[in-house]
Amino acid sequence: MSLEKTLEDNRQAYVDELVDFLKIPSVSARSEHKGDMMKCAEWLKGKLTGQGMTAEVILTAGHPIVYAELMTASPDAPTILVYGHYDVQPVEPLDEWKSPPFEGTIRDGNIYARGTADDKGQVHLHMKALATYQEAKGNPPINIKFIFEGEEEVGSANLETFVKENVEKLACDAAIISDTPMLAPDLPAVTVGLRGMVYSEVRLEGPSQDLHSGQYGGGVENPANALAKIITQLKDENGRVTVPGFYDAVQEISSVEKKGLADLPITENDFKNEAGVSATGGGEEGIHWLERIWARPTLDVNGILSGYTGEGAKTIIPAKSMAKISMRLAPKQDPKAIRDAYEAYVKSLKPDGVDMEIEFHTDALPWSADPEGPLFVAASSAINAVFGRDPLFIREGGSIPIVPMFEQILGVPLLLLGFALPGCNLHSPNEWMSLDLYHKGIAVMANLYDEIAKEYAK
């Protein structure tokens, strides 16, 4: 039986199973869902075991890791390692969901639930790609390993330790991650660049308590005013970050890549409509809007808190202020060097009369890949077989810390091939995934087994 006929015969069964997966509220950030995390890990183990894999739930200091392997091909055959995560973001604000976040509601060809695009839907399509291939052709001509973690949405605190301690267990010829987007329904994409990140929290303390603004205003430093002034000095009038040395390691993209940005079949108006804004901005002037997102570093305020924010008026000098500030880093920028330079600069901007504390929450290395070699040739062939066109090679403005970590520890190339779409409400209410692309993703991954076997045999 062909892969196409097998997939067609199982379309509804696969969706039904995906709905069961989505119903488990595996929210890693909330302690009340600890039991749900274990339930989800055991669910995965059961399904993978049912597909003939050797599967186990591995306990960590946090949430479990699910590991499975199917080593039925020749020892000389290539081995792929597929990574994904089964944990999801919290669902708040709940009142903005049009359907319950853990039901898997289908509307207009899309499936709506928390985790559909990030990343349960994409984990599941890998599972069903293997099931499809097995039903149509038997076990694949390559060896397959799955590693699905439960802490990606809370920083993957225990994954690196697990990988370092299990290099032999995870040994492979290539790793595949489906946690990235396409550009449009008919534009499959392979991501070959990710930005890194430094995430900070700046706290200022002034008076020992809130003060009456009439009695003390003009006589003491206002922590909210001071923080606002500091923030405005972190970027200049042209949108460039003012931290000394910030751009020292930033490399210009090639003229070929610049032309590719201009030739992409998505427009600035498309982006504005997706983002719900009237104009693009917020980055460096004179640089293509997509280059600013994909290949340039940024600095953004993620949250501010100070003073009275309730109904009506309350005239005070607040005692404290706080801002969360993140920096996305371009390839070659070193998070530690950026963090040190940023900390020194922000401290230099502190006025007298307030105390400052800076805390760093997250560092992530930037990453880039050269899309050459058998892995990318195989991926292009598998994608073309399903979509009728080769993929675009794109960058992604976000950060996936496990990508450079896998590359460094395991020493293998990584393929970032996802099937979510822009505007699928990642981390927001009404998250969704196209069922058409879910099924096409299954077909691509099932075709990929043969293509990898062929290319790695050359």
C-alpha positions as CSV (number, residue, x, y, z in Angstrom):
1,M,0.0,0.0,0.0
2,S,1.3,3.5,-0.7
3,L,2.0,6.1,1.9
4,E,-0.6,8.4,0.4
5,K,-3.4,5.7,0.6
6,T,-2.4,4.8,4.1
7,L,-2.5,8.4,5.2
8,E,-5.8,9.0,3.6
9,D,-7.4,5.9,5.2
10,N,-6.2,7.0,8.6
11,R,-6.9,10.8,8.5
12,Q,-9.8,10.8,10.9
13,A,-8.2,8.2,13.3
14,Y,-5.1,10.4,13.5
15,V,-7.1,13.5,14.3
16,D,-9.1,11.7,16.9
17,E,-5.9,10.6,18.6
18,L,-4.4,14.1,18.4
19,V,-7.6,15.4,20.2
20,D,-7.0,12.9,23.0
21,F,-3.4,14.1,23.3
22,L,-4.5,17.8,23.4
23,K,-7.1,17.1,26.1
24,I,-4.3,16.4,28.6
25,P,-3.6,19.9,30.2
26,S,0.2,19.4,30.3
27,V,1.0,23.0,31.6
28,S,4.6,22.7,32.8
29,A,4.6,26.1,34.5
30,R,1.8,25.3,37.0
31,S,2.3,23.0,40.0
32,E,-1.3,22.0,40.0
33,H,-0.7,20.3,36.6
34,K,2.2,18.1,37.9
35,G,0.0,15.0,37.7
36,D,-1.1,15.9,34.2
37,M,2.5,16.1,33.1
38,M,3.1,12.5,34.2
39,K,-0.2,11.5,32.6
40,C,0.9,13.0,29.3
41,A,4.3,11.3,29.5
42,E,2.7,7.9,30.2
43,W,0.2,8.5,27.3
44,L,3.1,9.1,24.9
45,K,5.0,6.0,26.2
46,G,1.9,3.9,25.6
47,K,1.3,5.1,22.1
48,L,5.0,4.8,21.1
49,T,5.2,1.3,22.6
50,G,2.1,0.4,20.6
51,Q,4.0,1.4,17.4
52,G,6.7,-1.2,18.2
53,M,9.2,1.2,19.7
54,T,11.1,0.6,22.9
55,A,9.8,3.5,25.1
56,E,10.4,4.8,28.6
57,V,9.5,7.6,30.9
58,I,12.6,9.1,32.4
59,L,12.2,11.0,35.6
60,T,14.2,14.3,36.1
61,A,14.4,16.9,38.9
62,G,11.4,18.5,37.1
63,H,9.0,17.0,34.6
64,P,9.7,13.6,32.8
65,I,11.4,13.0,29.5
66,V,9.9,10.5,27.2
67,Y,12.5,8.5,25.1
68,A,11.8,5.9,22.5
69,E,13.7,4.2,19.8
70,L,13.2,1.8,16.8
71,M,16.5,0.3,15.9
72,T,15.3,-2.2,13.3
73,A,17.4,-1.0,10.4
74,S,20.9,-2.1,9.7
75,P,23.6,-0.9,12.1
76,D,25.1,0.8,9.1
77,A,21.9,2.6,8.3
78,P,21.6,6.3,9.3
79,T,19.9,7.1,12.7
80,I,17.8,10.2,13.2
81,L,16.8,11.8,16.5
82,V,13.5,13.6,16.6
83,Y,13.1,16.2,19.4
84,G,9.8,17.7,20.5
85,H,8.1,18.9,23.7
86,Y,4.7,17.8,25.2
87,D,4.4,20.6,27.7
88,V,2.3,23.7,26.8
89,Q,1.9,27.3,27.9
90,P,-0.8,28.4,30.4
91,V,-4.1,29.3,28.8
92,E,-4.8,32.6,30.4
93,P,-6.7,34.8,29.6
94,L,-9.3,32.1,29.5
95,D,-12.2,34.4,28.6
96,E,-10.6,35.1,25.3
97,W,-10.8,31.5,24.1
98,K,-13.7,30.9,21.6
99,S,-13.7,27.2,22.6
100,P,-12.3,25.4,25.6
101,P,-8.5,25.3,25.4
102,F,-8.1,21.6,26.0
103,E,-10.9,20.2,23.8
104,G,-9.4,20.2,20.3
105,T,-12.2,22.0,18.5
106,I,-12.2,21.9,14.7
107,R,-13.3,25.0,12.8
108,D,-12.8,25.9,9.2
109,G,-10.1,23.3,8.6
110,N,-8.1,24.2,11.7
111,I,-7.9,22.5,15.1
112,Y,-8.0,24.9,18.1
113,A,-6.5,24.0,21.4
114,R,-3.5,24.8,23.6
115,G,-0.5,22.9,22.1
116,T,-1.8,22.4,18.6
117,A,1.1,24.2,16.9
118,D,3.5,24.4,19.9
119,D,4.3,21.6,20.0
120,K,1.9,18.7,20.5
121,G,0.5,18.8,17.0
122,Q,4.0,18.6,15.6
123,V,5.1,15.9,18.0
124,H,2.1,13.9,17.0
125,L,2.7,14.2,13.3
126,H,6.1,12.6,13.8
127,M,4.5,9.7,15.6
128,K,2.0,9.2,12.9
129,A,4.6,9.5,10.2
130,L,6.2,6.4,11.6
131,A,2.9,4.7,12.0
132,T,2.0,5.5,8.4
133,Y,5.3,4.2,7.1
134,Q,5.0,1.0,9.1
135,E,1.5,0.3,7.9
136,A,2.4,1.0,4.3
137,K,5.8,-0.5,4.0
138,G,6.9,-2.0,7.3
139,N,9.7,-0.7,9.4
140,P,11.7,2.2,7.8
141,P,15.2,1.8,6.3
142,I,16.7,4.1,9.0
143,N,16.9,3.9,12.8
144,I,14.7,6.3,14.7
145,K,14.9,7.8,18.1
146,F,12.4,10.2,19.7
147,I,13.1,12.4,22.7
148,F,10.1,14.4,23.9
149,E,10.6,16.7,27.0
150,G,8.2,18.3,29.4
151,E,10.0,21.5,30.3
152,E,10.6,23.4,27.1
153,E,8.1,26.1,28.0
154,V,9.9,26.6,31.4
155,G,13.4,26.8,30.1
156,S,14.4,23.1,29.6
157,A,16.2,23.2,33.0
158,N,17.0,19.4,33.0
159,L,17.4,18.6,29.3
160,E,21.1,19.6,28.9
161,T,22.1,17.5,31.8
162,F,20.2,14.5,30.4
163,V,21.7,14.9,26.9
164,K,25.3,15.3,28.3
165,E,24.8,12.1,30.4
166,N,23.3,10.1,27.6
167,V,25.4,11.0,24.5
168,E,25.8,7.3,23.6
169,K,22.0,6.7,24.0
170,L,21.2,9.6,21.8
171,A,23.9,9.0,19.2
172,C,22.6,9.8,15.7
173,D,23.6,11.0,12.3
174,A,21.1,13.9,12.3
175,A,18.5,15.5,14.6
176,I,15.1,16.9,13.5
177,I,13.0,19.5,15.3
178,S,9.5,20.6,14.3
179,D,8.9,23.6,16.4
180,T,9.3,26.3,13.7
181,P,6.9,27.9,11.2
182,M,6.2,27.9,7.5
183,L,5.6,31.2,5.7
184,A,2.3,30.4,4.1
185,P,0.2,27.3,3.5
186,D,1.9,26.6,0.1
187,L,5.4,27.8,1.2
188,P,7.2,25.1,3.2
189,A,10.3,26.3,4.9
190,V,13.4,25.0,6.5
191,T,14.8,27.3,9.3
192,V,18.6,27.8,9.0
193,G,19.0,30.6,11.6
194,L,17.8,31.5,15.1
195,R,18.4,34.5,17.2
196,G,19.9,34.1,20.7
197,M,18.6,35.9,23.8
198,V,19.5,37.6,27.0
199,Y,16.6,38.2,29.4
200,S,16.9,40.6,32.3
201,E,14.9,42.2,35.1
202,V,15.8,45.7,36.3
203,R,14.5,46.8,39.7
204,L,14.8,50.2,41.3
205,E,14.1,51.2,44.9
206,G,13.8,54.7,46.1
207,P,11.9,55.8,49.2
208,S,11.2,53.2,51.9
209,Q,7.5,53.5,51.1
210,D,5.2,55.3,48.6
211,L,5.2,59.0,49.2
212,H,2.6,61.8,48.7
213,S,3.6,63.4,45.4
214,G,2.6,66.9,46.5
215,Q,4.7,66.8,49.7
216,Y,7.7,65.0,48.1
217,G,7.5,65.4,44.4
218,G,10.5,67.3,43.1
219,G,12.5,66.5,46.3
220,V,13.1,62.8,45.9
221,E,14.0,60.7,42.9
222,N,11.0,58.9,41.5
223,P,11.9,55.3,40.7
224,A,9.3,55.1,37.9
225,N,10.6,58.3,36.3
226,A,14.2,57.0,36.7
227,L,13.4,53.7,35.1
228,A,11.6,55.3,32.2
229,K,14.6,57.6,31.6
230,I,17.0,54.6,31.7
231,I,14.9,52.7,29.2
232,T,14.8,55.6,26.7
233,Q,18.6,55.7,26.7
234,L,18.9,52.1,25.7
235,K,18.2,52.8,22.0
236,D,18.9,55.9,19.9
237,E,16.7,57.8,17.6
238,N,17.5,55.5,14.7
239,G,16.5,52.3,16.7
240,R,20.0,51.2,17.4
241,V,20.8,49.7,20.8
242,T,23.3,52.0,22.6
243,V,25.0,49.4,24.8
244,P,28.7,49.8,24.1
245,G,30.1,47.0,22.0
246,F,26.6,45.6,21.3
247,Y,27.1,45.3,17.5
248,D,30.8,44.3,17.5
249,A,30.2,40.7,16.6
250,V,27.1,41.3,14.3
251,Q,27.7,40.2,10.7
252,E,25.9,41.7,7.7
253,I,23.9,39.1,5.8
254,S,25.1,38.5,2.2
255,S,23.8,40.3,-0.8
256,V,22.3,37.1,-2.0
257,E,20.3,36.7,1.2
258,K,19.3,40.4,1.1
259,K,17.9,39.8,-2.4
260,G,16.2,36.7,-1.2
261,L,14.4,38.7,1.5
262,A,13.1,41.2,-1.1
263,D,12.0,38.3,-3.3
264,L,10.0,36.4,-0.7
265,P,6.3,36.2,-1.6
266,I,5.2,37.8,1.7
267,T,4.8,41.6,2.0
268,E,5.2,44.2,4.6
269,N,1.4,44.6,4.5
270,D,0.9,40.9,5.2
271,F,3.1,41.2,8.2
272,K,1.3,44.3,9.4
273,N,-2.1,42.6,9.1
274,E,-0.8,39.5,11.0
275,A,0.6,41.7,13.8
276,G,-2.4,43.9,13.9
277,V,-0.4,47.1,13.5
278,S,-0.6,50.1,11.2
279,A,3.2,50.3,10.5
280,T,6.3,48.3,11.0
281,G,8.9,49.7,13.3
282,G,10.8,49.2,16.5
283,G,14.1,48.3,14.9
284,E,17.0,49.9,13.1
285,E,16.0,52.4,10.4
286,G,17.0,51.7,6.9
287,I,17.0,47.9,7.2
288,H,14.4,45.6,5.6
289,W,11.7,44.8,8.1
290,L,12.3,41.0,7.7
291,E,16.0,41.3,8.1
292,R,15.4,43.2,11.4
293,I,13.4,40.3,12.7
294,W,15.5,37.4,11.4
295,A,19.1,38.6,11.4
296,R,19.5,41.7,13.5
297,P,19.8,42.0,17.3
298,T,17.1,43.9,19.2
299,L,16.3,45.2,22.7
300,D,12.7,45.2,23.9
301,V,10.8,46.0,27.1
302,N,8.7,43.0,27.9
303,G,6.9,44.4,31.0
304,I,6.9,47.4,33.3
305,L,5.5,47.6,36.9
306,S,5.4,50.6,39.2
307,G,3.1,52.7,41.4
308,Y,-0.6,52.9,41.4
309,T,-2.5,51.3,38.5
310,G,-6.0,50.9,39.9
311,E,-9.1,52.8,39.1
312,G,-9.1,56.6,39.6
313,A,-6.3,58.8,40.8
314,K,-3.8,58.3,43.6
315,T,-1.0,60.8,43.7
316,I,2.1,59.1,44.9
317,I,5.8,58.8,44.3
318,P,6.2,55.0,44.0
319,A,8.8,53.3,46.2
320,K,9.7,50.8,43.5
321,S,9.8,50.2,39.8
322,M,10.6,47.2,37.7
323,A,11.1,46.4,34.0
324,K,11.7,43.1,32.2
325,I,14.0,43.7,29.2
326,S,15.1,41.2,26.7
327,M,17.7,41.3,23.9
328,R,17.5,39.0,20.8
329,L,21.0,38.3,19.5
330,A,22.2,37.7,16.0
331,P,24.5,34.8,15.0
332,K,28.1,35.3,16.4
333,Q,27.0,37.4,19.3
334,D,28.0,35.9,22.7
335,P,25.2,36.1,25.3
336,K,27.7,36.4,28.2
337,A,29.6,39.3,26.6
338,I,26.3,41.0,25.8
339,R,25.0,40.4,29.3
340,D,28.1,41.9,30.9
341,A,28.1,45.0,28.6
342,Y,24.4,45.6,29.2
343,E,24.7,45.3,33.0
344,A,27.6,47.7,33.1
345,Y,25.8,50.2,30.9
346,V,22.5,50.1,32.7
347,K,24.2,50.5,36.0
348,S,26.0,53.6,34.6
349,L,22.6,55.2,33.9
350,K,21.3,54.9,37.4
351,P,20.7,58.3,39.0
352,D,21.5,59.1,42.6
353,G,18.7,58.5,45.1
354,V,17.7,55.0,43.9
355,D,19.2,51.6,44.4
356,M,19.4,49.2,41.4
357,E,19.3,45.4,41.1
358,I,19.7,43.6,37.8
359,E,18.7,39.9,37.6
360,F,19.2,37.7,34.5
361,H,16.7,34.9,33.9
362,T,17.6,33.4,30.5
363,D,20.5,33.2,28.1
364,A,20.3,31.5,24.7
365,L,22.9,31.1,22.0
366,P,22.1,32.2,18.5
367,W,22.4,29.5,15.8
368,S,22.9,29.2,12.1
369,A,23.3,26.4,9.6
370,D,24.6,26.0,6.1
371,P,21.9,24.2,4.2
372,E,24.2,21.8,2.4
373,G,24.8,18.1,2.7
374,P,22.6,14.9,2.6
375,L,20.2,16.0,5.4
376,F,19.1,19.1,3.5
377,V,19.0,17.4,0.1
378,A,16.8,14.6,1.6
379,A,14.5,17.2,3.2
380,S,14.1,19.1,0.0
381,S,13.2,15.9,-1.9
382,A,10.6,14.9,0.7
383,I,9.0,18.3,0.8
384,N,8.9,18.5,-2.9
385,A,7.1,15.1,-3.1
386,V,4.3,16.5,-1.0
387,F,4.1,20.2,-1.7
388,G,5.3,20.1,-5.3
389,R,8.1,22.6,-4.6
390,D,11.4,22.9,-2.8
391,P,11.4,24.6,0.6
392,L,12.5,28.1,1.3
393,F,15.5,28.4,3.6
394,I,14.6,31.1,6.1
395,R,15.7,32.4,9.5
396,E,13.5,32.7,12.5
397,G,13.5,35.7,14.9
398,G,12.9,33.5,18.0
399,S,15.3,31.5,20.1
400,I,15.4,27.7,20.6
401,P,18.2,27.1,23.2
402,I,18.2,23.3,22.7
403,V,19.2,23.7,19.0
404,P,22.8,24.9,19.6
405,M,23.0,22.6,22.6
406,F,22.1,19.5,20.6
407,E,24.6,20.6,17.9
408,Q,27.4,21.1,20.3
409,I,26.9,18.0,22.5
410,L,25.9,15.5,19.9
411,G,28.0,16.9,17.0
412,V,25.4,16.4,14.3
413,P,23.5,18.6,11.8
414,L,20.0,19.7,12.7
415,L,17.0,20.0,10.5
416,L,14.4,22.6,11.7
417,L,11.3,21.8,9.7
418,G,7.9,22.9,11.1
419,F,4.4,23.0,9.8
420,A,2.8,25.8,11.9
421,L,1.7,29.0,10.2
422,P,2.2,32.6,11.1
423,G,-0.6,33.9,13.2
424,C,-1.4,30.6,14.8
425,N,-1.5,32.3,18.2
426,L,1.5,30.6,19.8
427,H,1.3,31.2,23.6
428,S,-2.0,33.1,23.1
429,P,-5.7,32.3,23.3
430,N,-7.2,30.4,20.4
431,E,-3.9,28.6,19.3
432,W,-4.5,26.6,16.2
433,M,-3.0,24.4,13.5
434,S,-4.1,23.7,10.0
435,L,-5.2,20.1,9.7
436,D,-4.2,20.1,6.0
437,L,-0.6,21.0,7.0
438,Y,-0.8,18.5,9.9
439,H,-1.5,15.7,7.4
440,K,1.1,17.1,4.9
441,G,3.6,17.2,7.7
442,I,3.0,13.5,8.3
443,A,3.5,12.8,4.6
444,V,6.7,14.8,4.4
445,M,8.2,13.0,7.4
446,A,7.2,9.6,6.2
447,N,8.8,10.3,2.8
448,L,11.9,11.7,4.6
449,Y,12.8,8.2,5.9
450,D,13.5,6.9,2.4
451,E,15.2,10.1,1.3
452,I,17.6,10.1,4.2
453,A,18.4,6.4,3.6
454,K,19.1,7.2,0.0
455,E,21.2,10.3,0.5
456,Y,23.3,8.9,3.4
457,A,24.1,5.8,1.3
458,K,25.8,7.9,-1.3
